[in-house]
Structures are given as C-alpha cells and as structure tokens.
Amino acid sequence: MPPGRRGEVTERLAALQIVALYRSLETAMAARGVRESRARRHSPMHRRSTPLNHPIAKEVLNLTERYVEVRYAGRALTEEERRDYARRVRLLRQGGSGLGRAA
C-alpha cells in the first residue's frame, strides 16, 4: 500500500474508533436515564443538554469534549487514552460517576 494511502486508512480507522467510543457513551447515558431529543442525539455539540445537576453531567461533558477534539479538531487518541475513555464509559454504564481518570 502506498504511504499516502496508508495514512488515509489510519485516519479512517481512528475516526471509526472514536465514533464507536462515543456511541458507547450515548448507550451509557441512556442506561443512566439521560434521554435526549432526536435532534440533539446526533450533535455532540449539544451534549450540554445533560442536566447539570445530574450525577454524570461533568463526566459526560469531559468525554464529549475529548470526542470533539479527536473527531473534529484532528487530535490523535493514543491507545492508553482509548482504553481510559472506554473504562470511564463502562463505569458510567455500571452506575459510577466515571471519574477517576488515569493520569
């Protein structure tokens, strides 16, 4: 595979990976009773619609900001960061706050 094409494939895989992580966040939110309107569901920029007094609001906002950085601002997500994101979402889904990020 030509070098330029390899970079395109790597970027595409990274985009698919962060989208899958974000979808897992949406599933965790639903499991915790945070429902969104259909219009807002498809726009992470509106994630602030999570009630600020909801126990998971701060973590949802943090994870959404990370998603936006990677998906739209071209920031790379390391394997360690990917695992941490997935771990934090898993904690949210299981009823925790999701906080307590790895350093």
Secondary structure, 3 states (H helix, E strand, C coil): CCHHHHHHHHHHHHHHHHHHHHHHHHHHHHHCCCCCCHHHHCCHHHHHHCCCCCCCHHHHHHHHHHHHHHHHCCCCCCHHHHHHHHHHHHHHHCCCCCCCCCC
